[in-house]
């Protein structure tokens, strides 16, 4: 109880400190080459979901890239660089949390909003990070060359909404049940990243979810990444494996452990701005998915680049065995470079079938702005 109160009190105190510091300056440097950098972003959005019968609309915070504040303390040493990072969401109502029958409070900061609280040391041997932060497979399934992931990511922003049966009743099948991405998460972990060799790097991590109550699960994952520029093309690929088990006492219980495999690829043709991204993942217990997104980026107007993309998602056995899910999306993101601002609009349609009932098609409109500082 005391640790919980301490953590929450620390979070509120740091939020106040960060906000007051931003109004004065963003970066401080010392004579030894170190620095303290304050940063953040505001990400308000409007989400409207049509389940085929009723439309639910809410003002939310964009869960794909939420409102946050943070700071980074970096200090060179004789053998490498030491970096301390703190980052937290501000607790605004998340787009993934609203549904037809649930609307969270507009502001409710809890310790689960802590995104990063870590120390990392980088030297010739690579990087070791300890604390709350990204697991090795984070972003493995979500590589994006279109610059539209803010609104058209593999993961869905309207995750908690439910499909409606043709009878008019809301089902127990949510969008997130049928549209998954198997991407990595943020946990309290120890992580190691190798140096980059010929565009390749590898990472491994072990973590626990200390921000959630009564979670005794051990999480392990490994990932391989590749980035390269070949002529007029910028290429990137990533693949990862993640497993979770509920302690050594239960390791022989199949229900106490899970595995998942995921990966993605992106390609950008720099002269034309044409791009393509693809993602796929599988969990032996909960099915597979495939996702593809094609886009175009261009300097159509003076304030900044414009990005357009369309996407297609296909899932099998994700919600239940023998279920299928399909989704089609469109997005446009307009950047205003001088003002560090992006405006976006996205549309997605969803269809689902599992043979147990008949479901209406659903769709959502997602729009908003992201301002970084």
N, C-alpha and C positions, 0 to 999 in steps of 0.2 A: 504494500500500500504506500509506504513512504517513498519507494523508488518510483512508483507511478506518479505521485504528486510532484516529485522532484523533476521527472522527465517533462511533465506537462508544464510545470512552472518555468523550466529552462526554455522550453519552446516559446512560450508567450513572451518571456523576457528578451529572447533573441530576436523575435519578430519585431518588437518595439525598437530594439537597437538598430536592426537592419533598416527599418523604415526611416528612422531619424537620420541615420548615416547617409542614406541615399540623397536626402535633400541637401546635403553638404558636398559630398564628393563620392566618386565611385572607386578610385584607386589611390593607394598610398604606397610609396616605395621607400626602402631604407638604403643606406650607403653600402651594404653588403650584397646588393643585387636582389634582395628579396622584395616581396610586395604583398599587399592585401587588396584584393579586388572584390568589390560588392557588385552584385548583378541581380537581375530579376526580370519578370515579365508579367503582363496582365493579359488574360485570355478569356474575355467574356464571349458568350455564344448564345444563340437562339436555336432550340431544338423542337421540331414539330414532327410527331409520329402519327401516322395513319394506319390503324390496324385493320382497315377494310370496312369498318363500321363507325368508329369514333376517332377523333383526332385529339391528341394531347400535346399541348405546347407549353414550353417552360423556358425561362431565362436560366442558363446554367454556366458553369465553368467548363471549358473544353478539356475533357479527360485525356484526349490525345496529346495535349501539351498544356498542362494546367497552369493557373496563376501561381507564381512562386517567388521566393526571395532566397538569396544565398550569398555566401562569401567564400573566397579561396585565398588561403595563406600559402605562399610559396617561398622557399628559401633554398638557394643553391648551397651545396656542401662540397667538400673536397672530393668525395666519391660519387656524388650524384645529386638528385634534387628531391627535396622533401616537400610534399604538398598536403595541406589539411583543407578539407572541404566540408562545408555545412550547407544544406539546402532543404527547404521545407515548402510544401504547399501551404496555402493560407486558409484552407478549410471551407472554401466556397462550395456551393452545391454542384456536384459533379454530374456531367452529362450521362455517365454510365450508371448512375444510381437512380435516376428518375424512371418511373414506369406509369402505367395507366392508373394504378391504385396506390402509388407511393410517391411522395414529394418530400425530400429531406429539407431540413432547415436551410435558409439562405447562407448562413455562416455557422459552422460548427467545427472548430479546430480540435483535432484529437491527435494523439501521438502517432497514429498510423499515417498522418500527413507528412511525417519526416521522410524525406527522400534520400538524403545523403548525410552521413556524419562519420567521416572516414579519414584515415591517414594513409598516404601512398608514398612509396619511395622508389624512384627510378634511377637505375644505374646501367652499366654495360650488360649486366645479366638479365635485364628486363625490368618489370614493375611488380611490386608486391603491395597490395592494398588490404587494409584491415578496417572493418567497421561497416556501418549501414551503407549499402551502395549496390552497384550493378553486379549481378551474377554473370558468369562467363558467357552464357547464352543470350543475355539481353541484346536485343536488336538483331539477333541472328536471322530471325524470320521476317524482318520488316525493312530490309534495304530498299531505298527509294531514290530513283534518279529523276523523278518528276517534280519534286518540291511541292507535292500536294498531300503528303502524309498527315499534315495538320488536320485535314478534313476527310481524306480518302485513304486511310491506313488499312492494313490487313485486318487489324482489330477494329471492332465496331464501337462507335461512340454512343449508340442507343441500346447498349447491351441488355438492360434490365426489362425492356418492354417484352410483352408476351404476344405470341400469335393468338388470333381469335379463331375459334372454330366456326364453321359455316352455320352452326346452330345458334350462334350469337354469344356463346359463353367464352370467356377467356380461358385459354388452356394453361397447362403448367409448363409449357415449352417456351423459354425465353429466347430472345435473339442470340444471346451469348452461348446458349446450349447448342445451337445449330451452326454458329459462325465463330469458330475458334482460330487462334493463330499459333498456339504452342510456343510463344516467344518466352524468353527468360524474364526474370523479375528482379526486384530489389529486396535484398535481405541483409541481415547482419552476417557478414561472411569474411573469409580470407580468400583472396584471389591472386593468382599469378598470371602475368602476361609475358610472353617471350618478346625479345626484340623482333623487328621486322626483317625478314630475309627474303630478298627477291619478291617483295610484295606480300609474302606470307607471314602470318603470326598465329600463335596458338594461345589459348587461355584455359585455365582450370580453376574451379572454386568449390568451396564447401561452406554452407550457410545454415542459419536457423532463423525462423521468423519470430524474433523477440518482441516485435511490436503488437503481435496478436496474442490473445490470452489462450492458454492451454493448448498451444501448438508445440508438440514434442517431435515434430518431423525433422529428419536430417535430409538436407538437399545437397546433391552433388551434380556438377555438370562440367562439360568440356566443350570447347569450340575451336574452330579453325576459320580464319578469315584471309581474304586475298583482295588486294587493291592494285590496279595497274592502269596506266595510260598507254594505249597502243595506237599510235598514229592519231587519228581524229576521234578515237573512242576512249571514253572513261569507263572502265569495267570494275565491278566489285562482286564478290561472292562470299557467302558465309554458310557454315553448317555446324550443327551442334547436337549434343546428346545430353539429356537431363534425366536424373532419377531422384526419387524421394521415397524415404522409408520412415516408419514411425518407431524407430529405436531398435536396438539389437534384439530385444526380447520378442519382437514381432517380425523379425526379418524373414522368417519362413512362412509367414502368412501372406498369401498372394494379395489379399485385400489391403494389406498395410503398406504396399509399395507400388510405385508407378514408374513408367518410363515414357519418354517421348523423344522424337527425332524431328528436327526442323531445319530448314535452310532457305536461303533466298539468293537471288541474283539480280543485278541491275546493270544497265548499259545505257550510256548517253553518247549520242553523236554530236560533238560540240559545235560544228559549223551550222547545223540545222536546228539543234535543240530537241530533235526527236529522241525519245527515250522509251525504254521498256524495263519493267521490273516483274519478277515472278517469285512466288513463294509456295512452299509446300511443307506439310508436316503430318506426322502420324503418331498416334498413341495406340499401342496394341489393344488397350482396353476401351478406348473411346473413339476410334475411327480416324479418318484421314481427310485432308482438304487440299485444294489447289487454288491458287490465286494468281491472276495476271493483271497488270496495269500498264497501259500504253499512254504516253503523254507527249506534249510539245511545250517547249519553253521558248519565249521570244521577247525582245524588247519592243513591244507594240506601242507603248506610251512612254513619255519621258521620265515620269517619276520612278519607274523601276520595272523589273521583268514581270511578265505575265506567264502563268503556268496553267495548262489545261490537261486533264487526264480522264480516261474512262477505265473501268475495272470490271472484272468478272470473277466471281467466287463460286466454287463447287465443293460441297462437302458430302461425305458419306459416313453413316453410322455414328455421327457425332453426338446427337441428343440421345438416341436409342439405337439399338441394332436395326438394320434395314431402313434407316431414315435417310432422307436426302434433302439437301438445302442448296439453293441457288440465289446469288445476289448480283445485281448489276448496279454500277455506280458511275457518277459523273461529278467532276469538281473543277473549280477555277479558283486560283489564288493570285491576287494582285499585290505585289510588293511596292512599298513607298520607301525606297532605300534611305533617303535623307532623313526620314522621320523614324526609321527602325520599326515600321508598321507593315502589317500584312492584313488584307481583307480577304475573306474566303466565302465560298458558297458551295454546298455539296448536296447531291440527291442520291438516294439509294433505294432500290426496290428489293424485296425479299420474298421468296417462296419456300415452302417447307411441306414435306410429306413423310409420314411414317407408317401408313397403312392402318393405324389405329383409329384415326378420325380424319375428317376433311377440314382443311385450314384455309382461311382467306389469305390472299397475298397482302403484304404490308409494304409501307414505304416511309421514308423520312426525309426531311429537309433540315440541313444543318448549316448555319451561317454564323459569322462572327468576325472578330478581329483579334490579332495578337500584337502587342506592343512590347518590344524588348528594350531593356536599358542595362 
